[in-house]
Amino acid sequence: MNQHIPLAERIRPHSLDEMIGQEHLVGKGSILRTAIEQGRIPSMIFWGPPGTGKTTLANIIATHLKVPFFQLSAISAGVKEVREVIAEAKEKTGAVLFIDEIHRFNKGQQDALLGAVEKGIITLIGATTENPSFEVNAALLSRCQVYVLKALDKEDLVKLMETALQKDIFLREKKISLKETEALLNISGGDGRKLLNLLEIVAEALTGSKTNEITDDLVMKVAQKKNCAL
């Protein structure tokens, strides 16, 4: 495992049982979990705040279905990239196309997806922080199920950090203790990815220190130095 890979990526869950939060979507007996376990999922839009697990959930779905997984960012991809993925997907038996920030696609870019979604060439999973009713055109939206991801609560976020300290081989070696968590939680603003990035920076600051405890005071000092504070 490469330490230069961000912590959030190093400990990204690979199964529904490993996911933290979104119990209403991935909990046993939930509609989405049942559909995933049965291998029959519709095209869908994940709507929720940053750092709540939209990309992770898309990856888990593709892994569970054992189908090719394509990922595009609406910030950098256009119609050309969409058509290239569709052409490649036609040669395979089913494929998942994950488009992050799909609300940034204009009507023409969204329309380029319609035929492939209708024919089942791709299963589209779009992620957005904006209300899809206003940001995704009606024709595409009508072919997708919208699932709302909730902001992670304090218990979820603390569990996320504890999991990282136990699961990540680089952090585990440091034997770090979470003495205080308020500063980490406040600065990250409920964004799980941002929280893990900050945790990793603070953990690095403990290298060579006489203590292995993370305190609010330490977090504030590191955040100010790294300009992480909101």
C-alpha positions in Angstrom: 0.0 0.0 0.0 1.4 3.4 -1.1 1.4 6.0 1.8 1.0 8.7 -0.8 -2.5 7.5 -1.6 -4.9 9.6 0.5 -6.2 8.0 3.6 -9.8 8.1 2.5 -8.8 6.0 -0.5 -6.6 3.6 1.5 -9.5 2.6 3.8 -12.3 2.9 1.3 -14.9 0.2 2.1 -15.4 -2.6 -0.3 -18.7 -4.0 1.0 -22.0 -2.6 2.3 -21.2 -4.0 5.7 -18.0 -1.9 5.9 -19.8 1.3 5.1 -20.2 3.8 7.9 -23.5 5.8 7.9 -26.3 5.7 5.4 -28.1 3.0 7.3 -31.3 3.9 5.6 -29.8 2.9 2.3 -27.4 0.1 3.1 -28.8 -1.4 6.2 -30.2 -4.9 6.1 -33.6 -5.0 4.5 -33.3 -1.6 2.9 -34.6 -1.2 -0.6 -31.3 -0.3 -2.2 -29.3 -3.0 -0.3 -31.9 -5.6 -1.4 -31.7 -4.5 -5.0 -27.8 -4.7 -4.9 -27.9 -8.1 -3.3 -30.3 -9.4 -5.9 -28.1 -8.0 -8.7 -30.9 -5.8 -10.1 -30.3 -2.1 -9.8 -31.7 0.8 -11.7 -29.8 3.8 -13.0 -29.7 6.1 -10.0 -28.7 9.5 -8.7 -27.0 9.9 -5.3 -27.8 13.2 -3.8 -26.1 14.4 -0.6 -23.5 16.6 1.0 -19.7 16.1 0.2 -17.9 13.3 2.0 -21.0 11.2 2.7 -20.1 8.1 0.7 -21.5 8.6 -2.8 -18.4 7.5 -4.7 -17.8 4.6 -2.2 -21.3 3.3 -2.7 -21.0 3.4 -6.5 -17.7 1.4 -6.2 -19.3 -1.2 -3.9 -22.2 -1.6 -6.3 -19.9 -2.3 -9.3 -17.8 -4.7 -7.2 -20.9 -6.6 -6.0 -22.3 -6.8 -9.5 -18.9 -7.9 -10.9 -19.2 -5.6 -13.9 -16.8 -3.1 -15.4 -16.8 0.2 -13.6 -16.2 3.5 -15.4 -15.8 6.8 -13.6 -16.0 10.3 -15.0 -16.0 13.7 -13.4 -18.4 16.2 -14.9 -15.9 18.9 -14.2 -13.4 17.5 -16.7 -15.3 15.1 -19.0 -17.6 16.0 -21.9 -19.7 14.3 -24.6 -16.6 12.8 -26.2 -15.6 11.0 -23.0 -19.2 9.8 -22.4 -19.4 8.4 -25.9 -16.1 6.6 -25.5 -17.3 4.9 -22.4 -20.6 3.9 -24.0 -18.7 2.4 -27.0 -16.5 0.4 -24.7 -19.5 -0.7 -22.6 -21.3 -2.0 -25.7 -18.5 -4.7 -26.0 -19.1 -5.8 -22.4 -22.0 -7.5 -20.6 -23.3 -4.7 -18.5 -21.2 -1.8 -17.1 -21.6 0.9 -14.4 -20.8 4.5 -15.3 -20.3 6.7 -12.3 -20.4 10.4 -13.0 -19.4 12.7 -10.1 -21.0 16.1 -9.9 -23.4 15.2 -12.7 -25.2 18.5 -12.1 -22.3 20.2 -13.9 -23.2 18.4 -17.1 -25.2 20.6 -19.5 -28.4 19.3 -21.3 -26.4 18.2 -24.4 -24.0 16.2 -22.2 -26.8 14.6 -20.2 -28.8 13.8 -23.4 -25.7 11.8 -24.6 -26.4 9.4 -21.8 -30.1 8.7 -22.6 -29.9 6.1 -25.3 -27.3 4.0 -23.4 -29.3 4.2 -20.2 -32.6 3.3 -22.0 -31.1 0.3 -23.7 -29.3 -1.0 -20.6 -25.8 -0.6 -22.2 -24.8 1.2 -19.0 -26.2 1.5 -15.5 -25.7 5.2 -14.7 -24.9 6.3 -11.2 -24.7 10.0 -10.9 -23.5 11.9 -7.8 -24.6 15.4 -6.9 -24.6 17.8 -4.0 -27.4 19.8 -5.7 -31.1 19.0 -5.9 -31.4 16.7 -9.0 -35.0 17.9 -9.7 -33.5 21.3 -10.7 -30.0 20.2 -12.0 -30.7 17.0 -14.0 -32.9 17.2 -17.1 -36.3 15.6 -16.9 -35.7 12.9 -19.5 -32.7 11.5 -17.7 -34.1 12.0 -14.3 -37.2 10.0 -15.2 -34.9 7.0 -15.9 -33.1 7.2 -12.6 -34.0 6.4 -9.0 -32.9 9.2 -6.7 -31.4 8.2 -3.3 -30.7 10.8 -0.7 -27.5 10.4 1.4 -27.6 12.0 4.8 -24.8 14.0 6.4 -22.7 11.8 8.7 -23.5 12.4 12.4 -21.0 12.7 15.2 -21.1 9.0 16.1 -20.5 8.1 12.4 -17.6 10.5 12.1 -15.9 9.3 15.3 -16.3 5.7 14.2 -14.8 6.6 10.8 -11.7 8.0 12.5 -11.4 5.0 14.9 -11.7 2.6 11.9 -8.9 4.5 10.1 -6.6 4.3 13.1 -7.2 0.6 13.3 -7.4 -0.4 9.7 -4.7 1.8 8.0 -1.3 0.1 8.2 0.5 3.4 8.5 -1.6 4.9 11.2 -1.8 1.7 13.1 2.0 1.7 13.5 1.8 5.1 15.3 -0.6 3.7 18.0 -2.5 7.0 18.0 -5.1 7.8 20.6 -8.1 10.1 20.0 -8.1 12.0 23.3 -10.3 14.8 21.9 -12.4 15.0 18.7 -14.3 18.2 18.7 -11.8 20.2 16.7 -11.5 17.5 14.1 -15.3 17.3 13.8 -15.8 21.1 13.7 -13.1 21.8 11.1 -14.2 19.0 8.8 -17.8 20.2 8.9 -19.2 16.7 8.6 -17.3 15.9 5.4 -15.9 12.4 5.9 -13.2 12.8 3.3 -12.1 16.1 4.7 -12.1 14.6 8.2 -9.8 11.7 7.1 -7.4 14.1 5.3 -7.2 16.3 8.4 -6.7 13.2 10.7 -3.8 12.1 8.5 -2.1 15.5 8.6 -2.5 15.7 12.4 -1.2 12.1 12.8 1.9 13.1 10.7 2.4 16.0 13.1 2.8 13.5 15.9 5.8 11.9 14.3 8.8 12.3 16.7 6.5 13.7 19.4 6.7 12.4 23.0 2.9 11.8 22.9 0.6 9.8 20.6 -2.5 11.6 21.7 -4.6 13.8 19.4 -6.1 16.8 21.3 -8.2 19.7 20.2 -5.2 22.1 20.8 -3.0 20.0 18.5 -5.6 19.9 15.8 -6.1 23.7 15.9 -2.4 24.3 15.7 -2.0 21.9 12.7 -5.1 23.2 11.0 -3.9 26.8 11.2 -0.5 25.9 10.0 -1.9 24.0 7.0 -4.7 26.5 6.5 -7.3 23.7 6.9 -9.7 25.7 9.1 -13.0 26.8 7.5 
